[in-house]
Structure formats: C-alpha cells, structure tokens
Amino acid sequence: MAKILAADIGGTNSRFALFESAGGELVMEDSIWLETHGAATFSELVQQVWDSDFAARPGGFESVALAVAGAVIHGVACPVLPNAPWGVDLRQVDFGVKKACLINDFAAQAYACRTRAVVDAVEIQHGVADDRGVIGVIGAGTGLGYSALLPGEAEWIALPSEGGHMAFPFSGPEEYEYAEFNRRESGRNWPEGDSVVTGLGLRLVHKFLTGEDRAPREISEILTPESETARWYARFYGRACRNWAIALMCEGGLYVAGGIAAKNPMFVKIPEFLEEFHNSHVYGAFLRSVPIRLNANQESGLLGAGFYAMQLLGR
C-alpha cells in the first residue's frame, strides 16, 4: 500500500485529496477544498493546505499528481491558468517526494475513466466498448475540454489537448449568422469551442435567439427540452462530440464530462444531441456503435489525478 497526493486545480476551486493505493484501487483518506482566488500564488495555495488540518504533510506520501486547467509544459509547469490569477510550477514547492507531476485537467478526466468515478455514469447511447480501444473524453464547463485515453504496453496514456481553442464548425445561413454574432460578442479571432459549447456559449446562443442577455445559470433555470436555446446548444454539443469521436475513432467509448452536462443532462438527452452526433455521410454506422456515457462524478478529476500518480509509482 502507498500514499498518494492528488489535486484538481481549477479557476474557481482547488481540491486536494490523500489516497491510499491498494491492489490497484484508490481509497480516499482525506480531502480539502480551497478557493483558487483565495491564494495570491501557487506556493501560497499549497501552504494553505499544509496549514490546515488536512491529513498530509510534505514527505507523507510516495507520489504526487496535480491536475490543472491549462496547458502543461514538460510535466512541471503550467505558466497560465486561463481562469486563475497565477500559474503553477512544481519547482516552486517541495512536496518531499521525487515522483511528482502536473497533468492537464482533462487528461485527469481521461484517467478517471479507469476508476470508480465512472461506475455510476449515465448511458446516453448503448454500445459495446473495445477494452483496448481508444477512449474519448469531452466536457463543457467554463471551457471546452478534450482528452483521450490510449492503451499502452504497461499503462494507460492520456492525451492532453487544448482543443477548445480550435475553430468551431457551423452549417447553413442561420448558423453562419450566429457564427459572426458569436465572434463579435466574444471578442475572439473566430468562434471556438470555448465560446460555443461552454457557459459563455450558452449565454451567447440564448442572446442570439431571444435577445435576452442572461447569466448561464439563469438560462439553465428557465430552459425546457422544447426551447430553441436548448435545441441549438444540444446540436452544437453533439457536433463537438461527433467530431472528437471521429478524430479518435474511439472504439473504447466516449465519456461526456464537465459541469454543463452534469448540471443540465438535458443537453445530451434531447434528440438534437444524438441526431447531430450521428450526422455523418461516411461514419454514421460507426457513430451509432460508440458507447456514450455521462460522467457527472464531482471527484472525477481527483480520482484521475490519483490514478496517474498510482501509475507513477510503477515506473
């Protein structure tokens, strides 16, 4: 048995957990939630953990993996957290262990697919997964996250991605009109996943369709499956999922994560989602065979980071 420290550092909250690894399973012994903006630096955030009654101190574990919402360089630094006031650099903190690594937050969501985080995942489309096939992961929240889990010789390998910043595809005159509206309103160079299939995207498509400028939470409270906003948003979400499934040929299945669908499962359950997911003149049959599951587990990022830290021990 070994002790593992894992963290999921996001733009709003930072969660730390101490796990015990036993027989390939992770058992959480303690956890703590902190406000990311409550610390002026990454070092100060970690110091807040040590100063609390959290059941771990430097050197009190064998490996560390921290998941961060940003692009990771060489496993040690994330210079920019897009939704936080500072970056992360492992070299600024002494955890008291040699095996420590940063991973992208959606890489952690991918690793979570090999943990109990997905035991209660909701089936969106039935299918039979290939146990050694590529697993796709996608999820909308503040940003649109992408990752994939690939089987290796001795361990699973997560593919990090900043795919939310890719240009988002539109179709037809009405959508093209929205594309220009989205670009103008978001102030970005082009409409991208991060401005279309996110909380911001929900606000913008609702404003385009109704003229109302409301916060995403307010919009979610008034939407019904029949509303035009919900149907447009579900179509866009289905399109993002379809493109990622085709890009990966994810025979291991596709997991939808992120706060948008976790809080509003309607977006992946109404007909427009699967109709758009299946919409391919070449790969329609394949897309109908892909198992799709909604992972709404709030501890998923922590469990995924813990799984990666557990793999570090085996190297």
N, C-alpha and C positions, 0 to 999 in steps of 0.2 A: 504493500500500500504506500502511496505517495501523496504528499500535499501539493496542491496546485492553486496558484492565484490567477484569477481571470478578471477581466474588466471589459465593460462596454461603455465607451466614452462617446456621448453624443452631444449635439448642440444644446440640448436642454438639461438632460440628466446624465450623470456618470454613475454607473453601477459597478461595484466590486464584489467578488464572491470568493470564498475559500472553499475549495473542493477537496475531497479525498478520492483518489483513483483506486478502485478495487476491481480486479477482474475485467478491466475494460469498461467499467461503469463509473459515472461521476456522481458522487454523493455530496450535496451542498451542506457545509457545516455552518457557514455564516455568510451574511451579505449586508451591504450597506449602500444606500442611495444618497448621492450628493448632487447639489445644483452645480452644473458646469460653470455657470457665470458667477458662482459664489467664490471662485478662486481666481486670482489675478494671473497665475501661471500654472503650467502642468505640475511643476515641483510643489507648488502650494496645495494643489488638489491632493496629491499623494500624501503630503504631510497631514492634511486633514484626516485622511484615512488612518494614519498611524496615531494621531492624537485622539481618535475616537475609541469606543470600546469594541471595535472590530477585532475578531479573534485571530489576528495575524500581525506579525511584525517582520521587518527585513530579515531574511535568512530562515524564516519559519516555514518554508515551502521549498519544493525542489525545482519548480519551473513556473514561468510567468508568461501569459499571453494577454495582450491588451488589444481589443478591437476599437478602432477609431473611425469616425465618419469622415474620411478623406483619403487622398492618395498617399500610400506608404512607400517610402524610399528605403531599399535595402533592409527592410525589416526592423529598422531602428528609429526612423523619423517620419513624421507627418507635419511638414512645415506649416501647412494651412488647414485648419478645421473650418470649412466654409461657414458654419453657423455658430462658431465659438470665438472668443476674443484672443485666442492664443493657439500655438501649435504644440506638438508632442515630440519629445526627443528622449529616448530611453537613456542616453548618455548623461542626462541631467539628474538622474535619480539612481541611487544604489539600492537595488532590491535584495542584495545579499546572495544572489544566485548567478550562475553562468548562463543558464538556459532561460533567456528572456527574449521576447519578440513582439513586434507590433504587426497586426494584420488589419486589413480593411474591414469595416463593419459588415459588409455583405459577404466577404469571404467567411466571416464568422457565421452568418446566416446559412451559408452553404455547409460548413462543418456541422452545424446544428442538425442537418438532415440525417446524421448518423447517431443522433442522441434521442433521448426520451422527449425532446422538445416537439417532435412531430407525431407522437403517439396519438394525440387527440386531434390531429389535423383533419379538417373537413374536406370530404371528397367533392370536387367540383365537376370533374369528368372521370368516369371509370376507365381504367386501362391496366394492362399488366406491365409492370416495370421490369426491365432487364437489370438484374442485380449488379452487373458490371458495366452498365451503361452510364453515359454522362447524365448528371442531374442538373437541371437548370433552376436557378433561383432569381426571382424578380420581386420588387416590392416598392410601392409608392408610400411616401410619407412627406417629410419636408423636401426630400429629393427623391429621385427615382433610382433605386439601386439594382445592380445586376451582378450576378456571380454564377459560377458553375462549379460542380464538384466532379473531379475526374479520378477514376481508379488508377492507382499506381501499383508498383510491384509489391511494396511493403506497407504503404499507407495511402490515404486519400489526399488529393491535392486540390485546393480551392483556387479558382481563377479569379483574381481581383479585377475589378473593372470600374471605370468612371463613365459607363455607357449612358448615364442620364444626361450627359452633355452632348450626345450625338444629335444631329438634326432629326426632328420628328417628321414622319411622312404623312401627308394629307392627300385626300382624293376628292375630286369634284368641286364645282364652283363654290358651293356653300362653305365647304371646309377650307378652300383656298382663301375665302374672305376672312374666315376665322383665323387662319394662319397669320395673315397680315395684322389682324387685330391683336393676336397674341404677341407677335414680335414687337409691336408698338407699345402695348401696355406693359409688357415685362421689361422693356428696355434692353433686350438681348440682341445679339447679332442675328439670330434666327430662332424660330420656335424649336425648343429642345424638350426631351423627356422631362427635364426638371421644371419646365414651365407649362407642361401639358398634362402629365399624369402624376400630379402631386397635389398638395393642398392649394398651392398657388394656381395650378391648372384648374382645379375645381372652381375657385373664385372667378377666374377669367372666363371659363366657358359659361358659367351662370350669368355673368355680366353681359357677355355677348348675346346670349339667348333671351335674357329678360330685361336687361338694362339696370338690374339691381346690383350694387356693389356691396356684397356681404362677406363676412369672415367665413372661412370654410366650415367652422363648427356650426355657425348659424344656418348655413346652407344644408348641412347634413341633417339638421333637425326638421327641416321642412320638406325634404325630398321624399318622393314615393317612387316605386319602380316604374310608374307610368309617366313620370315627369320627364320633360325633354332634356333637362340638365343631366339627370341620371342616365338616360339612354345614350347621350353623346359621350359622357365620361366613361361608361362601361364599354362603349365601342372603342374608344381610344386605349383603354386599359387592355382590352382583348387584342388590339393590334400590336401593342408593345410586347405582350406575351407571345403572340404568334411569331413575330419577327425573331425573338430570342430563342424560341423553341426550334425554329428552322435553322438559325445560325449555329446552334449547338447540335442539332439532331439528337435531342435529349431523350434517348430511349430509356433512361433511368427515371424519367418523370419530370414534372415541372412543379415547383413549390412557389406559391404566392405568399409573400411576407409583407411586412410594413404596416404602419398604423392605419392607413386609409382603409384597406380591406378588412383589417382586424376589427375596426370600429364600425365599418359600413359594408358588411359582407354582401349587401345588395348589389354592389358594383361588379361582383364576379358571379352573381347568381341569376341576374336578369338575362333574358335571351340574347340581348345585344352583345354580351361578352363572348359567349361561345360562337355565335354567328360570325363575329369578326375573327375570332381565333381560327375557325375552320376555313376562312375565306382565302383560299389559295388555289390557283388553276393548275398547280403542279403537285403540291404536297397535302392536298385535302385529306387523303386517306391516312397519311402518317399523322397529321394533326388530330384526327379523330381517335387515334390509338394512344395518344400521350396521356398518361395519368396526370391529372391536375389536382393539387390539394392546397387548401388554405391553411397556413401555419400562423395562428394568432397567439402563440405562446409568448408571454411577456418576458420570459427568461431565456428566450431562444439565443440572443446574442451572447449572453454569458455562457450558456452551455456550449455554444460553438467555439468560443474562445477557449473554454476549458478543454474541449476535445482536441484542439490544436496543441495546447500545452501538454496534454497527455501524449500526443504523438511525438512532441519534442523529447520526452523522456526516453523514447525508444530509439533515438538516433545515436 
